[in-house]
Amino acid sequence: MPRLALYSLIVCVLAVAAAVLSFVQGMWIGIVWVLLAGLSSNMAWYYLRRDRARRAAAEV
């Protein structure tokens, strides 16, 4: 797994945890955490797919 994908995945998990805690405490700032989780999950998918494409191109 590429390093940037791993970092993005960790940020995603932490953002989801922060969003849950914010909503449980009744704070609306959790919406920002949800948006950050979405962004970081998209980044993780991007880096994973880019790595797969590079590996496939290297095999050919």
N, C-alpha and C positions, 0 to 999 in steps of 0.2 A: 504494500500500500504506500503510495507516495506520501511524503511528509506533509505537504500542504493539505492533502485530503484528510489526513489524520487530525491535523490541527483544526480544520474546519469542522470535523465531526465532533471533536471535543467541545468546541465553542457552541455547537448546536445543542449538545446534551446539557451543557451548563445554562444556556439560554432558556431551554425548556424548563429546567428545574427552577430558575429564577422567575419565569412566568407563572408557574404553578404557585410558588410561594407568594408572589405579588397578588394574584387573584384570591388566594385563600385569605390573605390579610385585608382584602378589600381595596387594594390600590389599583388604579387604572393604568399605572405605568407598565403593567404586565403586557399591555398591547405592544409596547416597544420591544419587549423581550420576545414576543411571538414573531414580530417582524424580523428581528435579528436571527432567530432560529430558522426562519424560512430562507433568509439570505445565506446563512452559513451552510444549510443543507444543500442548497443549489450549488454553492461553491464546492462542496465535497463531491457531489455527483460529477461536476464538471472536471475536476482534477482526476477522478477515477476513470472517467470515460476517455480523457486525454491520454492517460497512461496506457489504457488498453489499446487505443489506436496506435500509439507509438510502438507498443510491443508487436502488434499485428503487422505494422509496416516494416519492422526490423526482421520479422520472420520471412517475409517475401523476398 
